[in-house]
Amino acid sequence: MLTRAPRGTKDVLPEESYKWQYLEKMFRDVCRQFGYRELRTPVFEHTELFERGVGETTDVVQKEMYTFEDKGGRSITLKAEGTAPAARLYIENKLYALPQPVKTFYITPVFRYERPQKGRLREHHQFGVEVFGSKKASVDAEVMSIISTLYKKLGVENVELHINSIGCPKCREKYNNILKEYLEKKLTNLCKTCVSRFDKNPMRILDCKNEDCQNQIEDAPLMLDYLCDECDEHFEEVKTYLNKLEISYIVDPKIVRGLDYYTKTAFEFISNEIGAKGTVCGGGRYDKLIEQIGGPDVPGIGFGMGIERLLLTLENNDIEIPKQEGLDIFIVTIGERAEKEAFKLLYDLRNEGIKSDKDHLGRSIKAQFKYSNKVNATYTLVLGEDELNKDVVTLKNMKTGEQEEVKLSNIVNSLKNRL
């Protein structure tokens, strides 16, 4: 057990990390183009934040959180999702006193105790965006357009945007009564999870993944037919803005999302390219969350995108992430004096921004050249006793095989000009 990672976690190897770095840079660049700034929250929070924010009836709170008591007797939970911590940060640091809206993004690990599956681990990682302080439908469309832009830049095409409105507390109360009246006759044929949701959150039953339950409720009344005027107008405006941007979407009245804080807009990006049809990104509006966890009445909207799922989507679309370039230069040394001089030369090269390395295992000259090839060095520099005495080095272009002598005392500037 000591030398095995816990079930549901995965190491990122040095030869794989360039993919993560590429996606993280791409996401940061897109967010900054849209005027979003990065926030970072702790890897654990007080358990109550998720219970009040995410909702006690959700699967996340009931079944999936990593919760423990710390040495001070406080109930602590590893970050189960990104929105509630971002909302807590907004309140605690009084970001509501800044010019609104506050547009933020984050890259974070998320912890869920669930059955590990392809693209979804117990420790997985998310890109996320949260906007606080605007009720405008234009912000909803902007948030979705960030995802659309990211997919476009990555070359992902087989992803569909599904949107819905799940109303506000005012119109949802009326709808819940109608829905419960419909569901009451079906309860004996629904799964235990659906039955447990009936009293507190009947809308979540529509989101059940059990095929038998879906067959039972296929003609259930839908929230879209019971929206109040404000929610209906908001949803129509969201569609108008998406149309303006020429972002295709499907109105999917059974999208309710799995967290209690959502209001009005709910959306998912769905792909067929991860082994089975599944959500690769989801989010929505949460206009009462800030108030619900102790802050002022401030609206919000955001999304979370699983990085592991994004990597899987790229892989299944045969999209190659560009590999990082190798070293600019590898120094082959002959003799002890040259080895020590090369160590100082490395320091000078690196301080000038030149990616460089040398042998640290006492390899033979032939083995050093082989290693230079393996690390994909652009140039190999040979330094020995004779070269030191003559103030020259032999510089070999590893791609063309061409060799030339270069002044050792001028090697740093010479390499800067070549690279």
Secondary structure, DSSP 8 states (H G I E B T S, - for coil): -TTS--TT-----TTTHHHHHHHHHHHHHHHHHTT-EE----SEEEHHHHHHHT-TTSHIIIII--EEE-TTS-EEEE---SHHHHHHHHHHTTGGGSSS-EEEEEEEEEE--S--BTTB-SEEEEEEEEEES---HHHHHHHHHHHHHHHHHHT--SEEEEEEE---HHHHHHHHHHHHHHHHTTGGGS-HHHHHHTTT-GGGGGG---HHHHHHTTT---GGGG--HHHHHHHHHHHHHHHHTT---EE-TT---S-TT-EEEEEEEEES-SSSSEEEEEEEE-TTHHHHTTS-S--EEEEEEEHHHHHHHHHHTT---------SEEEEE-SHHHHHHHHHHHHHHHHTT--EEE-SS---HHHHHHHHHHTT-SEEEEE-HHHHHHTEEEEEETTT--EEEEEGGGHHHHHHHH-
